[in-house]
Amino acid sequence: MKVFDYKEVTEEVAEMHGAKGVTVRWLIAKKDGAPNFAMRIFEAAPGGHTPLHVHDWEHEVFILEGEGVVADGEKETRIKSGSVIYVAPNEKHQFKNTGSGVFKFICIIPIKE
């Protein structure tokens, strides 16, 4: 068992082409011995966003703080603290901070071999 404060994990600039003002902390990953899923916390500054992208794995997302939208390239759905989002494999998606403060969310993805 591993127990720690998430702030002990190094915050990195999210290395995603098209991202703006987004950082990520890899809280649980393969390096921790997790065989199936990775857990990350993203923080987007006001006006920040992830890229509009698609891939063949799912996301489970929980909004911790702030407000924003999740977009699929055609429509945007408002989300805020407490919102839960499931992004299916091969579904286009983007998270945008539309608020005046930090937009923070947990994102869980499968670990790929």
C-alpha positions in Angstrom: 0.0 0.0 0.0 1.2 3.5 -0.8 -0.2 6.6 1.0 1.0 10.1 0.2 -0.1 13.7 -0.3 -0.6 14.5 -4.0 1.5 17.6 -3.7 4.5 15.4 -3.0 4.3 14.3 -6.7 6.2 16.5 -9.1 4.0 18.8 -11.2 5.0 18.7 -14.9 3.9 20.8 -17.9 1.4 18.6 -19.8 3.4 17.4 -22.8 0.4 17.3 -25.2 0.6 19.1 -28.6 -2.0 21.8 -28.5 -2.3 22.1 -24.7 -2.2 25.5 -23.1 -1.6 26.3 -19.5 -2.0 22.7 -18.3 0.1 20.8 -15.7 -0.2 17.1 -14.7 0.9 15.0 -11.7 1.1 11.2 -12.3 -0.2 10.1 -8.9 -0.3 6.4 -9.6 1.3 4.7 -12.6 3.1 1.6 -13.7 6.3 2.8 -11.8 4.2 2.4 -8.6 3.4 -1.2 -9.4 -0.1 -0.5 -10.7 -0.9 -3.1 -13.3 -4.1 -1.8 -14.8 -4.8 1.9 -14.3 -2.9 5.2 -14.0 -4.3 8.2 -12.0 -3.4 11.7 -12.8 -4.4 15.2 -11.6 -4.5 17.9 -14.2 -4.6 21.6 -13.4 -5.5 24.2 -16.1 -4.9 27.9 -15.6 -7.7 30.3 -16.5 -8.0 30.1 -20.3 -6.1 26.9 -20.3 -7.1 23.7 -22.1 -6.0 20.2 -23.2 -5.8 19.6 -26.9 -8.9 18.4 -28.9 -7.8 14.8 -29.4 -8.8 11.2 -29.7 -7.2 7.8 -28.8 -8.2 4.2 -28.3 -8.5 4.2 -24.6 -11.1 5.4 -22.2 -10.9 8.2 -19.5 -12.8 8.4 -16.2 -12.7 12.0 -15.0 -13.8 13.7 -11.8 -13.7 17.5 -11.5 -12.2 18.6 -8.2 -12.2 22.4 -8.5 -13.2 25.1 -10.8 -15.4 25.3 -13.8 -15.1 24.6 -17.5 -16.4 22.7 -20.5 -15.7 19.4 -22.1 -15.9 19.6 -25.8 -16.1 17.1 -28.6 -15.3 19.4 -31.5 -19.0 20.1 -32.2 -20.6 20.9 -28.8 -19.4 22.0 -25.4 -20.9 20.7 -22.1 -20.5 22.8 -18.9 -18.8 21.0 -16.1 -17.8 22.1 -12.6 -16.6 20.8 -9.2 -18.3 17.5 -8.6 -19.0 16.7 -12.3 -18.1 13.1 -13.5 -17.2 12.5 -17.1 -16.7 9.2 -19.0 -14.9 9.6 -22.3 -15.2 6.4 -24.4 -12.4 5.0 -26.5 -12.1 6.8 -29.9 -14.3 9.7 -28.7 -12.9 13.2 -29.5 -12.5 15.3 -26.3 -11.0 18.4 -24.9 -11.2 20.0 -21.4 -11.2 23.8 -21.1 -11.1 26.1 -18.1 -13.7 28.8 -18.5 -13.5 30.1 -15.0 -11.3 32.7 -13.3 -9.5 30.2 -11.0 -7.7 26.9 -11.4 -9.6 24.0 -13.0 -8.5 20.8 -11.4 -9.5 17.3 -12.3 -8.6 13.6 -11.7 -8.2 11.5 -14.8 -7.9 7.7 -14.7 -6.7 5.8 -17.8 -5.7 2.2 -18.5 -2.0 1.4 -18.4 -0.8 0.4 -21.9 1.9 -2.2 -22.3 
